[in-house]
Amino acid sequence: MPDERIFVAEDETSIAEVVALYLRRAGYLVQTVADGESALQLLEEGFPDLLVLDLMLPGMDGLALTRWIRDRSDMPIIMLTARRSESDRIAGLEMGADDYVVKPFSPQELVSRVRAVLRRTTQHEMGEKPIEFANLRIDPQTREAQIRQMGVFLTAKEFDLLYWFARHPRRVFSRQELLEQVWGMSEYIDPGTVTVHIRRLREKIEQDPSNPEYIQTVWGVGYRFEP
């Protein structure tokens, strides 16, 4: 049984109670808060293994809280949103959320998302040596990356995606394949999630994100990593 700590920041009591119930049944240690300021206070005391975060929290909203977190931690964030527009979902991903779930949702679906994210972010690649290219170094044991000898701050999912690409150079992956291999599932996740994460990665590791050297688009198919 897992023993990871999960914070749930959700102002709708019924949703928070159901989410907490299902997560506890799955073996997770859960704390809930109902507004942005309470979530911030809890996070200042220490980051959990994962945060389930409502986008529309009263007070400090989910986007502002995500921005605050990303200045300090790569802790995984799954965002809950009642907004169905693509622009709203992309805004959360652009801020640094690892995944999102649109309300109304199945609690078991959320548990599956949590498991998939934590499985990727807590696994230790013991014995795996750093992967090095001309200007890029990726260390799977410390989960750190350097570009031109400068450290790059990557979220948990950004690192997973970069590491997957680096382990499979020149192989072309569709967005659906990347969802299955990096996110651990594809049934519930919008393929646009991959597009946003790749854009963020390019902004962090490419000298010219509009003309990428490492993560290249194969039009009509997907993406490949060019070492």
HELIX and SHEET records of a PDB file:
HELIX    1   1 THR A   13  ARG A   25  1                                  13    
HELIX    2   2 GLY A   36  GLU A   44  1                                   9    
HELIX    3   3 GLY A   62  ARG A   70  1                                   9    
HELIX    4   4 GLU A   86  MET A   95  1                                  10    
HELIX    5   5 PRO A  107  THR A  122  1                                  16    
HELIX    6   6 ALA A  156  ARG A  167  1                                  12    
HELIX    7   7 ARG A  175  LEU A  178  1                                   4    
HELIX    8   8 LEU A  179  TRP A  183  3                                   5    
HELIX    9   9 GLY A  192  ILE A  205  1                                  14    
SHEET    1   A 5 LEU A  29  VAL A  33  0                                        
SHEET    2   A 5 ARG A   5  ALA A   9  1                                        
SHEET    3   A 5 LEU A  50  ASP A  54  1                                        
SHEET    4   A 5 ILE A  77  THR A  81  1                                        
SHEET    5   A 5 ASP A  99  VAL A 102  1                                        
SHEET    1   B 4 ILE A 131  GLU A 132  0                                        
SHEET    2   B 4 LEU A 136  ASP A 139 -1                                        
SHEET    3   B 4 GLU A 144  ILE A 147 -1                                        
SHEET    4   B 4 MET A 150  VAL A 152 -1                                        
SHEET    1   C 2 ILE A 215  VAL A 218  0                                        
SHEET    2   C 2 GLY A 222  PHE A 225 -1                                        
END                                                                             
